[in-house]
Amino acid sequence: MAETLLSVEGLETGYGEVQVLWGVSLKAGRGELTAIVGANGAGKTTTMRAIAGTITPWRGHITFGDEDVTRLSTHDKAARGFALVPEGRQLFSKMTVAENLELGAFSKRAARQYAQRRDEVFALFPRLAERQRQVAGTLSGGEQQMVAIARGLMSGPSILIIDELSLGLAPVVVYQLFQTLKKLKEGGLSILLVEQNVHLALAVSDYAYVIAEGRLFTEGAPQKLATMPEIRKAYLGL
């Protein structure tokens, strides 16, 4: 694994009095794509929310670079280079594509490079350049996911955190989006991907963690995980 950018140790959290995560630990390497995979309801999205700061960890530590960011708010983490592409995309549906992208570059640092970043995301997603004046809520599901990723990239993140990239999308669109992730990784961007499609996640990741029932089930290089009988049976249908 490359130099560690993000480190999570003994993470426990939940909602109300219901505990969802039990001692989850993981790392994301700089310039690598790290995947968190598992069945629906395993605790993947809760892990992502705790890392991004949209819910508060009960116990454990989250370190980003050399800084303990466990208790930082979402906007403080964003200022340090976190960008979250949430499950369900959560676009500003009545605003245009261009307006959604502009909101992604809200920080002073990102605003100074707005034009450059906009050109970069339009090069990555030419369809968005064609539809930048279209209201986001009228786009197809795949196009909305492109906007969600592009909005995250507009902040100039150090790590892009993506929750359920493939959810509800046609297979051909999912394949295109995963190819885009490979391009971003090859360009040096660190990516943390939560994904229910284990087969695709293992195909593009450098390292993967399998979560089951709120606990870390196993981890390793994707080639190794893909050969494990229990992973092949439970997640790959083999």
N, C-alpha and C positions, 0 to 999 in steps of 0.2 A: 504493500500500500504506500502511496505517496505521503508526503508530509501532511500531518493531520490539520485540517482547518476547523472542523467542528467535532466536539467530543461531548457525548452524553453519558453520564454515569449514574446508575441506580435510580432512574427516573420513575417516580410514582405520582399518579394524579387520577382525577376522575371528575364526576359531575355530581354536585350536591354531596350526598353521603355515599354515593356509589363509586367504589374504586374500580378503575378500568385498567390501569397499567401497574405492573408489579416488578420493579427493579430492572427496567429496560436500560441497557447500555449499548452504545454504538458509536462509530466514528465515521466521518466523511473526509476523504483525502482531497487535498488541493488539486484542482484540475481534473478530478475524476467524477464519474457518475456512480453514485451509491444508491442502491435500491432497497426499499423496505417493502417486503411482499408478505402476503398471507391472505387467508380467506376473509370474506365480508364479515365485519364485526369483531375482527381479531384485535383491534386497538391501533391500527395503522394511522388513521386520521387523528386520533387523540394524541398519538406520539408527535405528529406533525404540528398540531395546534400548540402543544406544550413547548416545542422547540421554537416556533414562530412567535409565541407570546400571547396568543389569543385565549389561552387558558393558563392558569397558574399552576406550576408544579407543586406538589405537596412535599415531596422529598427528592433528593438527588441534586446533581449539578450539571449545568450546560456551559461549556467553555467554547468561545469562538476566538480563534487565534490564541492570544495569551490572556484573554479577559473572561472573567466569570460573568455570564450574561443571564444567569438563571432567573433573576427577578426583574429583568428589564422589561419595559412595556414594548408593545409591538412597534410603535413608531421609533423608539430608541434603537431597537434592533434593525429596523429599516435603515436608519441613519448610519448604521455600522456595516451595511452591505447585505442584509437579509432581504429577499424578495419572495413572496408567497403567491403561488398560483393555486387558489383554493379549489376544493372539490365543488363541482357545479358552476365553476367559472366566476359567478357573482360579478358580472359586468354591470355598469350603469346603463341599463337596457334602453333608456329613453334618450341617451346621449349618442353622439356619432362615434365612429371608430376613432377619428382624430382626437375627439375630446377625451375618450377613455385613455388613449395613449398619453395625452397631455397630463392627465391626473397621475399617471405612473411616474412622471418626472417632477413630482411636487417639491422635492428637496432642493435646496440652493445649489448643491453640487450637481445634481442631475439636470436642473434647469439650465445651467450654463452650457451643457452639452446636448441640449434638447434636439437641435437640428441634426446633429451628427447621429445621435441615437435613433431618431425617427428614420433617417435614411438607411441605417443599418437594419432596422426591423422590417422596413419595406423591401429591402433586398432579400431578407430571409423569407418574408411572406409577401410576394408580389400581389396576391389577391387583395391584401389589405390596402395597398397603395391605390388599387382600382376602386376600392369601396370606402375610402377614408371619410367620405361625407355621408355615408349611409348610417342610419340609426342602428346601433349594435343589436337591439332586440329583434331586428328583422333578418339577421344573418342566420345561416345554417348552424347546426351544432358544431361542426368542424371549424367553421370560420370564427365562431365565438371563442372556441378554444385557442385559436391562433391569436385573437385579440388579447385573451387573458395572458398568454405567454409573452406577447409583445409588450403588454402593459408592465409586466414584471421586469422585462429587460430594459425598459425605459429608465429605470432607476439606476442602471449601471451596477448591478449587484455583484457581490463577491461570491454569493451562493444563491442559486435559484432553487426554491423548494416547491415541488409540484405534487399536488395531491390528486390522485386518480386521473391521470391523463386520458385514459381510453374510455372512461365511463360514458356509456350511451352513444358512442360514435361508431360509424360504419368502419369495417376492417380496413378499407383502402385509405381512409382518412387517418386512422390510427397508425398505419404503416408510415404515412408521410410525416406525421408528427414525430414519430420515433426517429426517423431519419434526420429531422431537424435537431433533435436532442443530440444526436451523434455529431452533427456539425458544430453545435455550440460547445460540446465537450472538447472536440478537436481544436477549437479556438481558444481553449484554456479556461473555460467557465466551469466552476464546481457546481454539480447538480445533485440534489437529494430528491429522489423520486419515490413516492408511495404509489403502489400499483397493484391492482387485483389480478391483472393479466401477467401471471408469473412467467410464462413462456417468453413473452416479449421483453419483460423487465430483465430477465437473465441474459437475453440475447444482446442487450446494449450496455449492461452495467459492468463496472470494474470489480465491484464487491457488492455482496447482497446479504441482507439480514431477513430471516423469516420469523414473523411474530405470530404466535398462536395463543388465544385466550389471554391476551394482555401481558404475555411473557415472551422473552426471546427464546425461540425454539432451537434455532441453529443459525450459523453464519458461515461465510466463506466465499471463495472465488466462485463465480457463477457456473463455471465448467464443473466444479466439484459438486455443487448443490444439485445440478441437473442430473447427476448420476446416482444420487442417493435414492434408494428404493422408496422411502416414505415420501420424499418430495415428488418423485415421478408419479406415484400413485395418487397422492392427495391433491397436487396442484397442476400437474402436467397431463393427467389423464392417461398415463402410460402404464 
